[in-house]
Amino acid sequence: MALLNGILAQLLNGLRIGSIYALIALGYTMVYGIAKMINFAHGDIIMVGAYALYVFVSLLHVHPALAVVLTIGFCAVMGITIEKIAYKPLRNAQRLAVLITAIGVSYLLQNLALLIFKATPIPFGSIIRVPSITVGEITISGLTMVTLAVTAVVMVGLTLFVNHTKMGHSMLAVSEDQGAAKLMGINVDRTITITFAIGSALAAVAGILYISQYESLLPTLGALPGIKAFVAAVLGGIGSIPGAMIGGLVLGIIESMSKAYISTQLADAIVFSMLVVVLLLKPSGILGKLSIEKV
């Protein structure tokens, strides 16, 4: 019974961190599906969101609920700004140029945070204060419940938005064929910009949940979860919204179980080895589809 309780506890831990990976992976997969680019600066929007929440709550003394809204809005505007300045001029450039630019933006955000907030970790307590509940011998923390609930709401809301709104249909059209979408009167540039805004807003939510769990701010705090979320996106099938969710949850469970029953030092290696396994066995991911490009 103790072993079963331990496994259930680790499963909950895995679902909690996996939900955060899923939220970040959703941003990756939306941008890739529509703009056909890997935005490696996406992970650092998590860091920006965490620092923005700290500034609003601790320095400006804004109410936590309002601070969450302001943080999400700030990151959405930052996502739009980055897309306009760094990526839009390279819309028709080679993919390697866009990839290098994304890496450059990532380092720019990290070093700006380093200049402004310095390298010393800043302690920042969780703004989520929901009491834990006990089911049998398992205690479920309030943070876990909030994280799972937020992720479920975001997933359902995003699915409804994409499938049942005019802008969502525009995104689907652009993801299929940008040229044909433009001929049909769809504003491709605006659609891509909105995609970046949504992806950055999701990263802000992930940053809020992440900092509520680890309670320490660093300029590099978004780097590792950002890379893991990219692995989750590939695992689920990059370009697939349900795939990003599934990939994030699966990766979080694998990480949690690895830390508990194999080795905390090897947990990250096991997580990244999943990328190699997926690329070897099913390059398109769990829910992804292989696309054939005509030459």
PyMOL commands that set and color helices and strands:
alter all, ss='L'
color gray80, all
select helices_A, chain A and resi 2-35+42-59+64-90+95-117+142-164+166-176+178-183+188-214+223-236+241-261+267-281
alter helices_A, ss='H'
color red, helices_A
select strands_A, chain A and resi 122-123+133-135+138-140+216-217
alter strands_A, ss='S'
color yellow, strands_A
deselect
rebuild
show_as cartoon
